[in-house]
Every structure is written in C-alpha cells, then in structure tokens.
C-alpha cells in the first residue's frame, strides 16, 4: 500500500466512458453488461444466456427509466439502479459512474489519510484509497435500507478490473472486459415509449 494521496491527485473531473463487464448477479451468471456514462446520463444494458436475457436502464437528471416488457417504459421512484431478477443496486448514477471509472465522487472529502467520505441526505459513502496512482480499493455505502460493501481489485491504472458488491439481497460481481473513453451520450430512443401499466 502506497502513501496517502493528496486531494489534488484524487479530485479528477468526471470521465465519460463505455465499458463492457461480465456480470454475476441475482442468481444469474455470465451476463454481459454494457455501461455508457457521461454528464448527460448513464445507460446500462444487459444480455446473456441462450434466451438472450436483455434489460436496459437509463438514468439522467435524477430519473431512472427501465425498458419494460414490450413497448413501454417503467419509471422508478427510488434512486436505485434496477438489476436482473427485480434486485436493485442503491447507488445514484453519478456515484456508480465515479466508482466504475476510478474517480472519487465529487463532493467527497478526506476524513483520514487515505479515507474519503461523501454524505448526502439519503446516505453516506466511505471510500478507502491506496496505491499509486491512487485508486479506490474498498467502499461502504450506508443507507436507511441497509449497508453495502464494495471491494475493487485488478486495477488498470485507476479503473477497477474486478468489483464485488455485497449487501441486502446478495452479491453483485463485475469483471471488466473492455474500457474506452467516450464522447457525449444521448438518451436511447426507447425512453420516449409510453409508460408501462405500473411502477415496480
């Protein structure tokens, strides 16, 4: 473990990127997850298995939209990211984007050497930073609905190559396959579909 990083080394601008992961979650294995992120929003698309299990989520401006079965859209009322099988990851899009790209969430502050904290009305995120270049290696997310723990390893520079997130309801495992910087991101065409019958 290297010396504690200075704030100047850690406060990096948000990164727009496109990444491909192998996703194990919610009693499903070897799903493929495509993540596209920029200041405009966050798009997550999953596919896998012979049946082509497919899901898509768009998060922008505090709004979470999920492509429903058929030609409709489900609007989520909570700031969580829907996963397979009805499970959710209780991370707001900017925080997930920061963790996946290896940059600390904006607004965080150093509370001890190598330990950063981000507090907002609905919860608190504590991140442990180590190494050179400084990269996050462990995080704790505390919310009214429970506590989540994340471990990052096999980094490529600052970008985590393997993430294991555990919390209420089980474990999410992400293995990075590809990561590329990307330009601005537009909402997918399906977000303009009519709403589905009811919210989850």
Backbone bond lengths (Angstrom), bond angles and torsions (degrees), N, CA, C in turn:
res aa  C-N    CA-C-N  psi(-1)  N-CA   C-N-CA  omega(-1)  CA-C   N-CA-C  phi
1 X - - - 1.461 - - 1.520 108.49 -
2 X 1.325 117.04 129.83 1.446 121.56 -177.04 1.511 111.82 -82.86
3 X 1.324 117.11 179.08 1.457 121.33 178.88 1.525 110.58 -66.19
4 X 1.325 115.15 159.19 1.461 119.91 179.02 1.520 109.87 -61.44
5 X 1.319 116.29 137.88 1.459 121.05 -178.51 1.530 110.01 -81.78
6 X 1.327 114.72 152.45 1.458 119.00 177.09 1.525 109.58 -82.58
7 X 1.344 117.66 157.60 1.464 119.65 177.94 1.519 112.89 -55.58
8 X 1.335 117.60 -34.81 1.465 120.29 -179.17 1.526 111.17 -62.64
9 X 1.334 117.58 -32.81 1.460 120.78 179.97 1.522 112.46 -75.53
10 X 1.325 116.67 -23.68 1.456 120.46 -172.60 1.515 113.95 -97.51
11 X 1.327 117.58 -30.38 1.465 120.38 -175.32 1.523 109.51 -80.99
12 X 1.310 116.39 87.18 1.454 122.60 -179.71 1.523 109.74 -105.21
13 X 1.313 115.51 148.89 1.467 119.83 177.98 1.524 109.66 -64.86
14 X 1.339 117.66 152.56 1.464 119.96 176.47 1.528 110.77 -57.12
15 X 1.316 115.58 146.26 1.454 121.49 -177.27 1.529 109.85 -111.91
16 X 1.334 116.19 127.85 1.461 119.99 172.30 1.525 107.60 -84.01
17 X 1.340 116.56 131.78 1.460 118.83 -175.29 1.522 111.56 -152.30
18 X 1.329 113.93 165.09 1.463 123.27 171.11 1.517 106.40 -127.59
19 X 1.331 117.31 130.59 1.457 120.97 -176.68 1.520 110.70 -140.04
20 X 1.332 114.84 151.27 1.457 121.98 177.26 1.524 107.81 -120.55
21 X 1.344 116.16 129.94 1.460 122.04 -178.51 1.523 110.51 -126.36
22 X 1.319 115.42 153.60 1.452 121.05 162.58 1.520 106.37 -92.24
23 X 1.324 116.85 126.18 1.461 122.66 -172.64 1.523 110.44 -115.83
24 X 1.339 115.71 126.14 1.464 122.19 169.51 1.519 106.67 -114.26
25 X 1.318 116.07 122.40 1.461 119.51 -175.45 1.509 110.14 -165.26
26 X 1.311 114.63 146.29 1.454 120.13 163.68 1.520 112.01 59.01
27 X 1.341 117.22 42.60 1.461 124.99 -178.95 1.522 112.91 65.23
28 X 1.321 117.26 18.11 1.466 122.68 174.59 1.522 108.30 -120.87
29 X 1.345 116.31 142.39 1.460 120.63 -178.28 1.516 110.55 -126.81
30 X 1.337 113.81 155.90 1.466 122.58 175.12 1.529 113.32 58.72
31 X 1.338 116.26 33.34 1.458 118.94 167.94 1.527 108.29 -73.95
32 X 1.311 116.41 154.23 1.458 120.62 171.43 1.520 108.23 -102.76
33 X 1.315 116.17 132.90 1.458 122.22 179.32 1.522 109.19 -121.06
34 X 1.324 115.88 121.61 1.468 121.66 174.56 1.524 107.12 -102.23
35 X 1.335 116.26 125.64 1.465 122.13 178.36 1.519 107.78 -116.30
36 X 1.321 116.56 126.84 1.460 121.81 172.73 1.518 106.81 -124.14
37 X 1.334 116.57 127.30 1.462 120.51 -173.32 1.519 110.80 -137.74
38 X 1.318 116.18 140.87 1.466 122.78 172.55 1.517 106.84 -158.33
39 X 1.326 116.95 -176.28 1.466 119.88 178.26 1.524 110.97 -65.13
40 X 1.334 117.71 -22.62 1.454 121.33 -178.31 1.524 112.73 -75.18
41 X 1.331 117.48 -26.68 1.458 119.26 -178.15 1.513 111.93 165.43
42 X 1.332 114.25 -174.85 1.463 122.56 -178.58 1.519 107.88 -133.39
43 X 1.337 116.74 126.27 1.452 122.59 179.65 1.522 109.02 -118.64
44 X 1.350 116.88 126.14 1.459 122.09 176.73 1.523 108.17 -122.58
45 X 1.338 115.21 128.74 1.459 121.01 179.49 1.524 108.50 -130.11
46 X 1.337 117.47 130.63 1.455 121.77 179.97 1.518 110.46 -118.83
47 X 1.339 114.67 147.42 1.464 121.37 176.53 1.514 107.95 -154.97
48 X 1.330 115.93 150.95 1.453 118.97 176.79 1.499 112.03 167.81
49 X 1.335 115.00 161.99 1.454 121.23 177.20 1.515 112.12 81.02
50 X 1.316 116.59 162.64 1.464 120.89 -179.57 1.518 112.41 -59.85
51 X 1.326 116.26 -32.72 1.465 119.46 -179.94 1.504 113.36 -79.96
52 X 1.333 117.96 -2.70 1.454 121.28 179.69 1.507 112.37 63.05
53 X 1.349 116.95 51.86 1.456 120.87 178.31 1.528 107.92 -55.03
54 X 1.304 118.18 118.68 1.460 120.85 -174.01 1.522 109.45 -129.17
55 X 1.320 115.64 138.20 1.451 121.78 174.76 1.510 109.05 -145.64
56 X 1.309 116.97 153.95 1.456 121.00 178.99 1.519 109.42 -145.72
57 X 1.333 115.93 136.72 1.463 122.74 179.84 1.523 108.54 -134.38
58 X 1.330 115.91 135.02 1.470 122.11 175.62 1.523 107.87 -120.59
59 X 1.342 116.77 127.69 1.459 121.72 179.61 1.521 108.37 -123.59
60 X 1.326 116.82 123.76 1.465 121.35 179.18 1.517 109.10 -158.38
61 X 1.327 116.09 139.13 1.454 120.79 176.25 1.520 114.19 57.35
62 X 1.341 116.89 33.67 1.449 120.45 -179.41 1.516 114.47 78.52
63 X 1.331 118.01 2.35 1.455 123.00 -179.39 1.524 109.61 -104.07
64 X 1.344 116.84 134.63 1.463 122.60 179.66 1.518 108.08 -116.10
65 X 1.337 116.53 116.89 1.466 122.31 179.68 1.521 108.89 -117.48
66 X 1.327 116.01 135.38 1.455 121.62 178.70 1.522 108.70 -121.99
67 X 1.320 115.75 132.95 1.469 118.65 177.85 1.517 108.92 -69.68
68 X 1.325 116.18 123.04 1.454 120.94 -177.47 1.511 112.64 -85.75
69 X 1.342 115.31 175.88 1.458 120.73 173.98 1.527 107.55 -68.75
70 X 1.300 116.00 125.27 1.456 119.02 -176.28 1.521 109.73 87.86
71 X 1.297 116.05 -164.74 1.461 121.51 -175.06 1.519 110.93 -92.52
72 X 1.349 116.11 69.42 1.464 119.49 179.12 1.525 109.91 -154.37
73 X 1.330 115.89 169.01 1.462 122.73 -176.82 1.526 109.83 -127.35
74 X 1.334 115.63 137.74 1.461 121.82 175.78 1.528 108.04 -101.90
75 X 1.324 116.36 127.83 1.464 121.88 177.64 1.527 108.51 -99.80
76 X 1.340 116.61 120.60 1.461 121.37 -179.65 1.520 109.68 -86.98
77 X 1.319 115.68 138.92 1.459 120.88 -177.71 1.522 112.57 -89.27
78 X 1.340 117.63 -18.11 1.462 120.61 -177.42 1.526 110.50 -104.64
79 X 1.339 117.70 152.13 1.469 120.44 179.69 1.530 110.96 -79.94
80 X 1.332 116.52 67.50 1.453 122.30 179.91 1.523 108.47 -135.18
81 X 1.325 116.24 158.31 1.450 121.05 -177.76 1.527 108.55 -103.87
82 X 1.339 118.56 117.04 1.461 121.54 -179.10 1.528 111.46 -64.90
83 X 1.334 115.59 138.60 1.457 122.16 176.30 1.527 108.58 -117.97
84 X 1.320 116.24 -173.69 1.462 120.30 179.84 1.529 110.52 -65.86
85 X 1.324 116.06 153.63 1.450 121.75 172.85 1.512 115.03 66.90
86 X 1.332 118.58 20.83 1.454 121.16 178.52 1.516 115.24 84.12
87 X 1.337 118.08 -2.54 1.460 120.82 177.85 1.526 109.96 -76.10
88 X 1.334 116.30 159.26 1.460 121.01 177.90 1.523 110.05 -133.58
89 X 1.318 115.55 151.42 1.450 122.98 173.60 1.525 106.69 -107.01
90 X 1.347 118.35 115.50 1.466 120.15 -170.55 1.523 113.52 -81.33
91 X 1.322 116.52 50.32 1.465 121.25 177.98 1.515 108.79 -113.69
92 X 1.311 116.87 132.76 1.454 119.31 173.19 1.528 108.47 -71.68
93 X 1.320 116.47 151.10 1.461 121.64 -172.20 1.529 114.03 -53.92
94 X 1.347 120.07 -46.45 1.475 118.41 -179.33 1.526 113.23 -61.61
95 X 1.343 117.22 -33.41 1.462 120.36 179.38 1.523 109.93 -70.41
96 X 1.339 117.44 -45.06 1.465 120.39 177.69 1.520 110.79 -61.80
97 X 1.317 117.11 -42.56 1.466 121.03 178.63 1.524 110.94 -60.13
98 X 1.334 117.00 -42.90 1.463 121.01 180.00 1.531 111.15 -64.40
99 X 1.328 117.47 -42.32 1.456 120.52 -178.51 1.528 111.54 -69.11
100 X 1.339 117.86 -42.16 1.458 120.33 -179.95 1.524 112.07 -65.88
101 X 1.329 117.25 -35.96 1.468 120.72 -178.09 1.525 112.75 -87.03
102 X 1.353 116.62 -3.48 1.460 119.45 177.44 1.508 114.54 82.65
103 X 1.326 117.83 12.95 1.461 121.63 178.36 1.516 109.47 -108.59
104 X 1.310 117.00 140.18 1.459 119.14 -179.44 1.520 110.32 -68.75
105 X 1.327 117.22 146.98 1.473 119.13 177.71 1.519 111.48 -59.44
106 X 1.321 116.19 136.32 1.457 120.75 177.04 1.521 109.70 -61.44
107 X 1.318 116.22 142.46 1.451 121.04 -178.82 1.511 113.40 94.39
108 X 1.335 116.88 -7.59 1.460 119.87 177.37 1.522 111.00 -74.81
109 X 1.318 116.16 158.97 1.460 119.80 178.25 1.521 110.13 -138.22
110 X 1.308 115.82 151.78 1.456 121.72 179.26 1.531 108.71 -75.49
111 X 1.326 117.11 126.39 1.463 121.41 179.57 1.530 111.61 -111.92
112 X 1.315 117.27 -13.72 1.463 124.21 174.90 1.522 105.85 -162.77
113 X 1.335 118.89 159.72 1.466 119.08 179.14 1.533 111.75 -54.59
114 X 1.319 115.18 119.98 1.450 120.09 179.09 1.518 115.02 80.20
115 X 1.322 118.64 5.40 1.466 121.85 179.83 1.527 109.86 -125.50
116 X 1.323 115.82 125.97 1.456 121.87 -178.48 1.513 110.09 -120.57
117 X 1.337 115.49 152.78 1.449 120.25 -175.14 1.529 109.48 -137.87
118 X 1.319 114.47 137.52 1.460 121.41 174.42 1.526 107.06 -124.57
119 X 1.339 116.83 121.91 1.462 121.65 -177.95 1.528 108.38 -118.41
120 X 1.337 116.48 134.45 1.455 121.71 173.77 1.525 107.37 -140.58
121 X 1.327 118.71 170.56 1.468 119.67 -172.19 1.527 114.75 -54.95
122 X 1.338 118.35 -32.39 1.458 120.16 -175.74 1.529 114.15 -93.15
123 X 1.338 118.43 -4.81 1.457 116.93 -177.42 1.512 114.09 175.02
124 X 1.331 114.06 -170.66 1.458 121.09 -178.57 1.521 108.91 -143.84
125 X 1.334 116.15 138.10 1.459 122.79 175.89 1.518 108.22 -119.57
126 X 1.322 116.59 125.46 1.460 122.34 176.34 1.524 107.42 -114.04
127 X 1.336 116.59 128.26 1.460 121.72 -174.87 1.529 109.30 -123.40
128 X 1.342 116.10 131.78 1.471 121.13 174.85 1.520 108.32 -99.53
129 X 1.339 115.70 131.52 1.460 123.07 -175.75 1.525 109.16 -117.25
130 X 1.344 116.43 139.51 1.465 119.97 179.36 1.520 109.29 -153.53
131 X 1.342 115.44 166.09 1.456 121.51 171.55 1.508 114.58 85.79
132 X 1.331 114.24 -179.64 1.457 122.21 177.82 1.527 107.48 -140.44
133 X 1.348 119.36 119.52 1.456 124.78 -0.55 1.532 110.47 -63.78
134 X 1.342 117.17 154.89 1.458 119.12 -179.29 1.527 110.54 -61.40
135 X 1.330 115.90 129.61 1.454 119.68 178.45 1.517 109.24 -139.67
136 X 1.325 116.99 151.28 1.454 118.78 178.98 1.527 108.54 -77.31
137 X 1.340 115.14 139.84 1.458 120.41 -176.96 1.529 112.51 -122.37
138 X 1.335 116.62 -18.73 1.460 119.73 -179.19 1.523 108.44 -155.71
139 X 1.331 116.43 145.83 1.464 120.59 -179.36 1.516 109.84 -147.93
140 X 1.348 114.99 150.77 1.465 122.79 176.42 1.518 107.96 -127.88
141 X 1.319 116.38 128.68 1.452 121.89 179.00 1.517 108.15 -114.47
142 X 1.324 116.47 118.14 1.464 121.60 -179.05 1.521 109.40 -108.68
143 X 1.340 115.33 121.51 1.457 122.45 -178.92 1.521 109.61 -132.87
144 X 1.326 118.17 162.57 1.469 119.45 177.78 1.528 112.92 -55.83
145 X 1.351 117.44 -29.37 1.463 120.82 -176.84 1.518 113.43 -88.69
146 X 1.333 117.93 0.65 1.463 119.06 179.29 1.515 112.83 143.69
147 X 1.335 114.91 -178.31 1.463 122.03 -177.02 1.522 109.72 -117.78
148 X 1.320 115.82 133.07 1.462 122.26 178.65 1.515 109.16 -113.16
149 X 1.327 116.06 146.68 1.461 122.24 179.65 1.524 108.10 -126.43
150 X 1.333 116.73 132.41 1.468 121.66 -179.84 1.523 109.99 -126.05
151 X 1.323 115.81 138.20 1.461 122.32 176.88 1.524 107.76 -125.08
152 X 1.334 116.63 130.59 1.462 122.24 178.70 1.523 109.23 -115.15
153 X 1.341 116.07 139.12 1.471 120.87 179.91 1.525 109.61 -150.80
154 X 1.325 115.91 -179.06 1.476 123.38 179.31 1.523 111.67 50.77
155 X 1.342 115.90 47.89 1.462 120.95 -175.35 1.531 112.11 -66.68
156 X 1.329 114.51 150.20 1.461 123.40 168.60 1.528 105.12 -113.64
157 X 1.334 116.84 95.59 1.461 119.26 -169.61 1.514 108.30 66.45
158 X 1.330 116.99 -120.10 1.473 120.98 177.52 1.528 112.34 -90.17
159 X 1.332 117.84 -17.00 1.465 121.80 -171.52 1.528 110.66 -81.18
160 X 1.340 118.21 123.27 1.469 120.30 178.16 1.531 111.35 -65.53
161 X 1.335 115.78 134.76 1.459 120.42 176.97 1.514 112.37 -91.73
162 X 1.324 116.90 -20.60 1.459 121.34 179.85 1.517 108.35 -143.49
163 X 1.322 116.95 128.80 1.465 122.13 177.10 1.520 108.96 -125.87
164 X 1.320 114.92 134.98 1.461 121.06 174.31 1.522 107.03 -124.95
165 X 1.330 116.85 118.06 1.454 122.42 -176.78 1.522 107.77 -118.77
166 X 1.328 116.64 122.37 1.468 121.06 -179.45 1.518 109.45 -122.75
167 X 1.322 115.19 146.46 1.449 119.85 179.91 1.507 110.69 -178.66
168 X 1.339 117.28 -164.21 1.462 120.38 -179.75 1.533 110.80 -54.88
169 X 1.292 116.48 123.42 1.464 119.45 177.46 1.505 114.94 98.38
170 X 1.337 118.94 -8.39 1.461 117.88 176.14 1.505 115.34 134.24
171 X 1.328 115.00 -153.30 1.468 122.64 -172.40 1.523 110.29 -128.12
172 X 1.332 115.69 143.01 1.462 123.43 173.14 1.524 106.62 -118.83
173 X 1.330 116.49 129.71 1.460 121.03 -179.18 1.525 108.31 -124.55
174 X 1.331 116.32 126.29 1.463 122.32 -179.40 1.525 109.44 -121.66
175 X 1.331 116.53 123.60 1.466 121.37 175.05 1.516 108.40 -113.63
176 X 1.329 116.40 120.61 1.459 121.54 -176.51 1.533 110.80 -72.12
177 X 1.337 115.91 130.20 1.458 121.81 176.31 1.528 111.28 -107.77
178 X 1.325 117.12 -38.98 1.473 121.93 178.86 1.518 109.07 -147.32
179 X 1.339 116.31 149.22 1.465 121.41 177.28 1.525 108.14 -148.31
180 X 1.333 116.83 125.59 1.465 121.87 -178.46 1.525 109.79 -139.33
181 X 1.340 118.01 138.06 1.474 119.94 169.76 1.530 109.02 -61.64
182 X 1.331 116.07 151.43 1.465 119.83 -177.35 1.517 109.91 -144.92
183 X 1.307 114.83 157.47 1.464 120.56 178.46 1.522 110.07 -81.73
184 X 1.314 116.60 -165.37 1.460 122.45 -177.06 1.525 111.20 -57.71
185 X 1.319 114.89 153.35 1.463 122.40 -175.93 1.515 109.34 -118.70
186 X 1.331 116.61 133.37 1.466 121.11 177.79 1.527 109.51 -102.39
187 X 1.329 117.36 151.98 1.469 119.56 176.35 1.526 110.03 -59.46
188 X 1.335 118.17 141.84 1.465 120.24 177.30 1.526 110.44 -67.35
189 X 1.325 118.16 152.80 1.474 120.91 -177.13 1.528 113.72 -57.97
190 X 1.327 118.52 -30.16 1.463 120.40 -174.36 1.525 113.93 -68.88
191 X 1.340 118.51 -14.61 1.478 118.58 -178.89 1.534 111.95 -65.49
192 X 1.330 117.15 -17.34 1.467 119.97 179.95 1.531 112.15 -89.11
193 X 1.342 117.84 3.26 1.458 120.47 177.11 1.528 110.11 -68.07
194 X 1.325 118.67 157.32 1.469 120.26 179.64 1.535 111.66 -68.18
195 X 1.333 117.66 157.72 1.457 120.32 179.82 1.522 112.16 -66.56
196 X 1.347 114.34 149.20 1.469 119.53 175.63 1.529 109.05 -73.90
197 X 1.299 116.15 177.77 1.463 121.37 -174.74 1.498 115.64 -56.12
198 X 1.369 118.44 -37.49 1.461 119.73 -177.97 1.500 111.01 -160.24
199 X 1.329 116.97 159.91 1.467 121.84 177.46 1.518 108.65 -74.34
200 X 1.359 116.81 157.12 1.466 120.01 179.55 1.518 111.31 -67.76
